[in-house]
């Protein structure tokens, strides 16, 4: 009886691990689709709470396990175009599709269509 329970637990845990891997893969695909839709790039991460697109400053790479930019920057604080640099995280940001930087609130705000 104990052998049967042990075998059943092994089979169940293997099936759950496989399902968890599938769910992680699906989540990554959805995140990539959202990044492309909102930021027009697979390398830029969309932050829905702030409506910002975020990427590492030039010379740095994003570590998915530690969730931070790592490496030695080629030029300290170098972002593309007019993007804003955050020294604490060594990341660059710009407002996502449909949003613009509002100086009054110092954040990305939804663009209002003119009537």
C-alpha positions in Angstrom: 0.0 0.0 0.0 2.8 2.4 0.9 4.5 1.6 -2.4 1.4 2.5 -4.3 1.0 5.8 -2.5 4.7 6.6 -3.1 4.4 5.8 -6.8 1.2 7.9 -7.0 2.9 10.8 -5.3 5.9 10.6 -7.8 3.6 10.6 -10.8 1.5 13.4 -9.4 4.5 15.6 -8.6 6.0 15.0 -12.0 2.7 16.0 -13.7 2.4 19.1 -11.5 6.0 20.2 -12.3 5.3 19.8 -16.0 2.1 21.8 -15.8 3.9 24.5 -13.8 6.6 24.7 -16.5 3.9 25.1 -19.2 2.2 27.9 -17.2 5.5 29.7 -16.8 6.1 29.5 -20.5 2.6 30.8 -21.3 3.1 33.7 -18.9 6.4 34.6 -20.5 4.7 34.6 -23.9 1.9 36.9 -22.7 4.4 39.3 -21.1 6.4 39.4 -24.4 3.2 40.1 -26.4 2.3 42.9 -23.9 5.8 44.3 -24.1 5.6 44.4 -27.9 2.1 46.0 -27.9 2.8 48.7 -25.3 6.6 49.3 -25.8 7.1 48.1 -29.4 10.1 46.0 -28.2 10.6 42.6 -26.7 13.6 43.9 -24.8 11.6 46.7 -23.0 9.5 45.7 -20.1 6.0 47.2 -19.7 5.1 48.2 -16.1 1.3 48.4 -16.0 1.2 50.1 -12.6 3.2 53.1 -13.9 2.4 52.8 -17.6 6.1 52.9 -18.3 8.4 51.0 -20.6 11.6 50.1 -18.9 15.0 48.9 -20.2 18.5 48.7 -18.9 20.9 51.6 -19.7 23.4 51.0 -22.5 26.0 48.4 -21.6 23.8 46.6 -19.0 21.7 43.5 -19.3 18.6 42.5 -17.4 18.9 39.5 -15.1 15.5 37.7 -15.0 16.4 35.8 -11.9 17.5 38.8 -9.8 15.1 41.2 -11.6 17.8 43.9 -12.0 20.1 45.4 -14.5 23.7 44.1 -14.3 27.0 44.6 -15.9 29.3 47.5 -16.5 27.7 50.4 -18.4 29.6 51.6 -21.4 28.4 55.2 -20.7 27.0 55.9 -17.2 23.3 56.8 -17.5 23.1 56.5 -21.2 19.6 56.1 -22.5 18.2 56.3 -26.0 16.7 59.6 -27.2 14.9 61.6 -24.6 14.2 58.6 -22.3 14.6 59.2 -18.5 17.4 57.5 -16.5 16.9 56.2 -13.0 20.3 56.0 -11.3 19.0 53.8 -8.4 18.0 51.0 -10.7 20.3 51.8 -13.6 17.2 51.7 -15.9 15.8 53.9 -18.6 12.1 54.6 -19.0 9.6 56.2 -21.3 5.8 56.3 -21.3 4.0 53.3 -22.9 1.8 53.5 -26.0 -1.2 55.8 -25.3 0.6 57.6 -22.5 2.7 60.8 -22.2 4.8 62.3 -19.5 2.9 64.8 -17.4 5.2 67.3 -15.8 2.6 68.3 -13.2 2.3 64.9 -11.7 5.8 63.7 -12.8 4.3 60.5 -14.2 2.9 59.0 -17.3 -0.7 59.9 -17.9 -3.2 58.7 -20.4 -3.3 60.8 -23.6 -6.7 62.5 -23.9 -8.1 62.5 -27.4 -9.1 66.0 -28.6 -12.8 66.3 -29.3 
